[in-house]
Amino acid sequence: MTPVEWGIVALALLGAFFGGVAAMGIFRLPDVYTRAHAASKSDTLGAVLTVGAAALALQSGISTAKAVFLLVFMFLTNPTAAHAIARAAQDQGIEPWTLDDEEGET
């Protein structure tokens, strides 16, 4: 395998790992705010690494330019969407999870 192919594999595996971390965070974290954080940070990184692998695999032409444009678009929209979700939750009066909430359940 060439160094570029190793880079493609590494980026794709890292992207899949961070995508899995994001999914685990969405299922395991206690409230909408921490879930939005997991989705915006880990999912954005996973998606960007995966699209970066695709851009490396394409190597030239308009398809690579489209992949780079998609990377920029995801960097701008994913955190913005998570912020909008958290803002909507706050406007609805949803309180963030605290340690006091955990102590009250036991």
N, CA, C and O of each residue as an XYZ file, in Angstrom:
424
protein
N       0.843     -1.193      0.000
C       0.000      0.000      0.000
C       0.884      1.250      0.000
O       1.953      1.281      0.609
N       0.410      2.258     -0.690
C       1.143      3.520     -0.750
C       0.842      4.355      0.496
O      -0.130      4.077      1.199
N       1.652      5.363      0.777
C       1.373      6.229      1.935
C       0.012      6.924      1.841
O      -0.643      7.136      2.862
N      -0.416      7.276      0.638
C      -1.735      7.907      0.484
C      -2.834      6.926      0.864
O      -3.804      7.306      1.521
N      -2.694      5.681      0.461
C      -3.694      4.665      0.828
C      -3.717      4.445      2.331
O      -4.788      4.271      2.913
N      -2.543      4.450      2.975
C      -2.504      4.343      4.438
C      -3.216      5.534      5.085
O      -3.932      5.376      6.074
N      -3.013      6.716      4.522
C      -3.695      7.904      5.038
C      -5.199      7.810      4.893
O      -5.940      8.206      5.792
N      -5.654      7.285      3.759
C      -7.091      7.113      3.537
C      -7.675      6.154      4.564
O      -8.721      6.423      5.154
N      -6.990      5.032      4.772
C      -7.467      4.037      5.744
C      -7.466      4.624      7.151
O      -8.416      4.431      7.909
N      -6.386      5.348      7.501
C      -6.306      5.938      8.841
C      -7.421      6.953      9.072
O      -8.065      6.944     10.121
N      -7.649      7.823      8.097
C      -8.711      8.820      8.241
C     -10.084      8.162      8.332
O     -10.920      8.582      9.131
N     -10.321      7.140      7.522
C     -11.618      6.460      7.553
C     -11.834      5.751      8.891
O     -12.931      5.799      9.448
N     -10.792      5.093      9.408
C     -10.930      4.406     10.696
C     -11.133      5.403     11.840
O     -11.961      5.181     12.724
N     -10.379      6.490     11.818
C     -10.573      7.513     12.851
C     -11.963      8.133     12.759
O     -12.597      8.399     13.781
N     -12.431      8.362     11.547
C     -13.782      8.894     11.368
C     -14.832      7.955     11.914
O     -15.782      8.385     12.566
N     -14.660      6.659     11.646
C     -15.606      5.670     12.174
C     -15.538      5.617     13.694
O     -16.568      5.486     14.356
N     -14.334      5.718     14.255
C     -14.186      5.705     15.713
C     -14.927      6.883     16.349
O     -15.693      6.701     17.295
N     -14.698      8.082     15.832
C     -15.352      9.252     16.416
C     -16.858      9.250     16.164
O     -17.622      9.766     16.979
N     -17.284      8.681     15.056
C     -18.719      8.496     14.839
C     -19.321      7.571     15.876
O     -20.424      7.814     16.367
N     -18.597      6.507     16.212
C     -19.047      5.589     17.269
C     -19.068      6.249     18.632
O     -19.979      6.014     19.427
N     -18.066      7.076     18.909
C     -18.035      7.817     20.177
C     -19.237      8.752     20.267
O     -19.855      8.877     21.325
N     -19.565      9.403     19.164
C     -20.727     10.300     19.152
C     -22.014      9.523     19.407
O     -22.867      9.962     20.179
N     -22.151      8.375     18.760
C     -23.355      7.561     18.967
C     -23.446      7.088     20.416
O     -24.523      7.107     21.012
N     -22.321      6.666     20.979
C     -22.318      6.226     22.375
C     -22.679      7.383     23.297
O     -23.410      7.197     24.270
N     -22.172      8.575     22.999
C     -22.489      9.743     23.817
C     -23.960     10.098     23.765
O     -24.547     10.479     24.778
N     -24.556      9.975     22.593
C     -25.982     10.291     22.462
C     -26.824      9.314     23.279
O     -27.823      9.709     23.881
N     -26.430      8.049     23.302
C     -27.201      7.053     24.055
C     -26.913      7.083     25.544
O     -27.810      6.812     26.343
N     -25.688      7.403     25.944
C     -25.300      7.261     27.341
C     -25.416      8.533     28.178
O     -25.557      8.451     29.398
N     -25.361      9.687     27.557
C     -25.358     10.923     28.332
C     -26.766     11.278     28.800
O     -27.747     10.915     28.151
N     -26.871     11.993     29.937
C     -28.151     12.100     30.637
C     -29.157     13.131     30.112
O     -30.359     12.952     30.311
N     -28.712     14.195     29.456
C     -29.688     15.220     29.076
C     -29.397     15.784     27.692
O     -28.395     15.448     27.061
N     -30.292     16.644     27.239
C     -30.210     17.164     25.874
C     -28.953     18.004     25.653
O     -28.420     18.029     24.544
N     -28.483     18.677     26.668
C     -27.318     19.540     26.515
C     -26.043     18.723     26.312
O     -25.251     19.024     25.419
N     -25.843     17.706     27.122
C     -24.649     16.877     26.963
C     -24.738     16.030     25.695
O     -23.719     15.754     25.061
N     -25.931     15.624     25.327
C     -26.089     14.869     24.073
C     -25.796     15.756     22.869
O     -25.169     15.305     21.910
N     -26.233     16.997     22.904
C     -25.934     17.925     21.809
C     -24.433     18.174     21.724
O     -23.882     18.313     20.632
N     -23.775     18.230     22.875
C     -22.323     18.402     22.897
C     -21.636     17.208     22.237
O     -20.735     17.380     21.418
N     -22.063     16.000     22.596
C     -21.471     14.798     22.001
C     -21.706     14.763     20.498
O     -20.811     14.414     19.729
N     -22.896     15.120     20.094
C     -23.216     15.088     18.666
C     -22.442     16.147     17.904
O     -21.957     15.882     16.804
N     -22.317     17.338     18.464
C     -21.670     18.403     17.706
C     -20.160     18.223     17.638
O     -19.561     18.493     16.598
N     -19.541     17.782     18.700
C     -18.080     17.675     18.699
C     -17.621     16.389     18.015
O     -16.931     16.442     16.997
N     -17.993     15.251     18.558
C     -17.491     13.977     18.048
C     -18.019     13.659     16.658
O     -17.275     13.179     15.803
N     -19.284     13.922     16.431
C     -19.870     13.602     15.136
C     -19.279     14.477     14.038
O     -19.034     14.004     12.928
N     -19.052     15.739     14.342
C     -18.437     16.626     13.358
C     -17.034     16.138     13.020
O     -16.663     16.071     11.848
N     -16.256     15.797     14.039
C     -14.902     15.309     13.792
C     -14.927     14.007     12.999
O     -14.147     13.841     12.062
N     -15.810     13.085     13.363
C     -15.906     11.821     12.638
C     -16.299     12.018     11.187
O     -15.728     11.394     10.292
N     -17.264     12.875     10.956
C     -17.711     13.120      9.584
C     -16.625     13.817      8.769
O     -16.422     13.490      7.599
N     -15.938     14.763      9.370
C     -14.887     15.483      8.658
C     -13.734     14.543      8.306
O     -13.202     14.602      7.198
N     -13.350     13.682      9.238
C     -12.278     12.727      8.937
C     -12.691     11.764      7.826
O     -11.885     11.441      6.953
N     -13.927     11.309      7.854
C     -14.400     10.385      6.831
C     -14.476     11.063      5.462
O     -14.068     10.478      4.459
N     -14.986     12.268      5.416
C     -15.036     12.988      4.137
C     -13.617     13.342      3.684
O     -13.342     13.375      2.485
N     -12.724     13.604      4.627
C     -11.321     13.824      4.266
C     -10.707     12.599      3.617
O      -9.928     12.715      2.671
N     -11.059     11.418      4.126
C     -10.598     10.171      3.501
C     -11.149     10.050      2.083
O     -10.438      9.632      1.169
N     -12.395     10.412      1.905
C     -12.986     10.366      0.561
C     -12.297     11.369     -0.367
O     -12.061     11.070     -1.537
N     -11.976     12.549      0.147
C     -11.285     13.548     -0.677
C      -9.905     13.050     -1.083
O      -9.476     13.263     -2.217
N      -9.204     12.385     -0.158
C      -7.904     11.813     -0.510
C      -8.048     10.700     -1.533
O      -7.219     10.571     -2.434
N      -9.086      9.903     -1.403
C      -9.297      8.802     -2.343
C      -9.611      9.323     -3.738
O      -9.204      8.721     -4.732
N     -10.325     10.428     -3.820
C     -10.680     10.991     -5.126
C      -9.484     11.669     -5.797
O      -9.372     11.649     -7.023
N      -8.598     12.265     -5.013
C      -7.305     12.826     -5.381
C      -7.282     13.987     -6.355
O      -6.321     14.757     -6.322
N      -8.249     14.168     -7.203
C      -8.167     15.315     -8.103
C      -9.529     15.607     -8.711
O     -10.448     14.789     -8.669
N      -9.621     16.781     -9.267
C     -10.817     17.117    -10.001
C     -11.899     17.762     -9.170
O     -11.692     18.166     -8.026
N     -13.054     17.842     -9.783
C     -14.197     18.522     -9.192
C     -14.731     17.779     -7.967
O     -15.269     18.399     -7.050
N     -14.582     16.444     -7.949
C     -15.079     15.673     -6.808
C     -14.333     16.016     -5.528
O     -14.946     16.090     -4.463
N     -13.035     16.225     -5.606
C     -12.260     16.628     -4.435
C     -12.671     18.021     -3.981
O     -12.773     18.277     -2.781
N     -12.904     18.914     -4.919
C     -13.352     20.266     -4.566
C     -14.704     20.208     -3.866
O     -14.941     20.942     -2.906
N     -15.588     19.341     -4.341
C     -16.890     19.184     -3.683
C     -16.729     18.630     -2.279
O     -17.437     19.053     -1.366
N     -15.803     17.682     -2.088
C     -15.569     17.114     -0.757
C     -15.026     18.180      0.191
O     -15.428     18.236      1.353
N     -14.123     19.021     -0.289
C     -13.587     20.106      0.538
C     -14.694     21.102      0.891
O     -14.768     21.574      2.025
N     -15.540     21.416     -0.064
C     -16.674     22.296      0.199
C     -17.597     21.683      1.260
O     -18.096     22.387      2.139
N     -17.815     20.382      1.169
C     -18.629     19.681      2.165
C     -17.987     19.742      3.544
O     -18.692     19.897      4.541
N     -16.667     19.623      3.621
C     -15.964     19.736      4.901
C     -16.210     21.098      5.546
O     -16.524     21.183      6.734
N     -16.067     22.141      4.771
C     -16.292     23.499      5.289
C     -17.749     23.666      5.723
O     -18.028     24.245      6.774
N     -18.664     23.162      4.918
C     -20.084     23.251      5.247
C     -20.387     22.538      6.564
O     -21.128     23.064      7.395
N     -19.826     21.352      6.761
C     -20.073     20.612      8.005
C     -19.459     21.316      9.209
O     -20.060     21.342     10.283
N     -18.262     21.890      9.038
C     -17.650     22.627     10.143
C     -18.510     23.811     10.574
O     -18.515     24.179     11.749
N     -19.229     24.402      9.639
C     -20.064     25.554      9.971
C     -21.445     25.165     10.486
O     -21.958     25.795     11.411
N     -22.048     24.139      9.902
C     -23.443     23.847     10.229
C     -23.644     22.920     11.423
O     -24.606     23.099     12.170
N     -22.776     21.942     11.628
C     -22.993     21.009     12.742
C     -22.964     21.699     14.107
O     -23.893     21.501     14.890
N     -21.950     22.495     14.429
C     -21.987     23.196     15.719
C     -23.130     24.204     15.816
O     -23.691     24.400     16.895
N     -23.477     24.836     14.711
C     -24.582     25.788     14.715
C     -25.899     25.088     15.015
O     -26.721     25.612     15.766
N     -26.106     23.917     14.439
C     -27.327     23.156     14.706
C     -27.382     22.703     16.160
O     -28.443     22.757     16.780
N     -26.259     22.259     16.711
C     -26.239     21.856     18.121
C     -26.537     23.039     19.031
O     -27.232     22.892     20.037
N     -26.016     24.204     18.686
C     -26.305     25.401     19.470
C     -27.791     25.744     19.404
O     -28.392     26.110     20.414
N     -28.377     25.627     18.227
C     -29.806     25.915     18.077
C     -30.654     24.943     18.890
O     -31.652     25.344     19.489
N     -30.269     23.676     18.918
C     -30.997     22.680     19.717
C     -30.889     23.015     21.201
O     -31.884     22.974     21.924
N     -29.680     23.346     21.653
C     -29.501     23.686     23.070
C     -30.257     24.966     23.426
O     -30.839     25.060     24.507
N     -30.253     25.932     22.541
C     -30.983     27.174     22.788
C     -32.484     26.905     22.866
O     -33.162     27.465     23.727
N     -33.014     26.058     21.984
C     -34.436     25.719     22.006
C     -34.794     24.996     23.298
O     -35.850     25.242     23.881
N     -33.910     24.098     23.746
C     -34.166     23.393     25.009
C     -34.188     24.373     26.170
O     -35.025     24.258     27.065
N     -33.279     25.333     26.163
C     -33.263     26.334     27.224
C     -34.519     27.199     27.174
O     -35.096     27.511     28.215
N     -34.941     27.582     25.991
C     -36.152     28.393     25.847
C     -37.395     27.639     26.321
O     -38.357     28.254     26.783
N     -37.377     26.317     26.208
C     -38.495     25.497     26.669
C     -38.442     25.243     28.180
O     -39.353     24.638     28.743
N     -37.374     25.707     28.828
C     -37.265     25.562     30.275
C     -36.679     24.232     30.722
O     -36.831     23.861     31.886
N     -36.021     23.514     29.843
C     -35.406     22.237     30.215
C     -34.143     22.540     31.007
O     -33.242     23.233     30.534
N     -34.099     22.007     32.219
C     -32.967     22.249     33.107
C     -31.834     21.277     32.797
O     -32.083     20.115     32.475
N     -30.596     21.744     32.891
C     -29.464     20.823     32.707
C     -29.390     19.806     33.838
O     -29.799     20.084     34.965
N     -28.869     18.638     33.530
C     -28.682     17.575     34.511
C     -27.582     17.984     35.474
O     -26.573     18.553     35.058
N     -27.770     17.697     36.770
C     -26.750     17.956     37.783
C     -26.553     16.725     38.644
O     -27.323     15.769     38.546
N     -25.541     16.737     39.482
C     -25.326     15.618     40.397
C     -26.467     15.467     41.387
O     -26.740     14.361     41.853
N     -27.145     16.578     41.719
C     -28.293     16.503     42.619
C     -29.403     15.640     42.028
O     -30.122     14.965     42.765
N     -29.547     15.659     40.699
C     -30.549     14.838     40.044
C     -30.255     13.360     40.241
O     -31.174     12.562     40.428
N     -28.988     12.993     40.201
C     -28.592     11.599     40.371
C     -28.825     11.140     41.804
O     -29.269     10.014     42.027
N     -28.533     11.992     42.772
C     -28.699     11.645     44.178
C     -30.171     11.463     44.523
O     -30.503     10.660     45.394
N     -31.051     12.191     43.858
C     -32.484     12.076     44.131
C     -33.081     10.784     43.616
O     -34.134     10.360     44.093
N     -32.423     10.139     42.636
C     -32.951      8.893     42.059
C     -32.677      7.684     42.917
O     -33.411      6.698     42.835
N     -31.638      7.725     43.743
C     -31.269      6.537     44.523
C     -31.977      6.453     45.825
O     -31.765      5.506     46.583
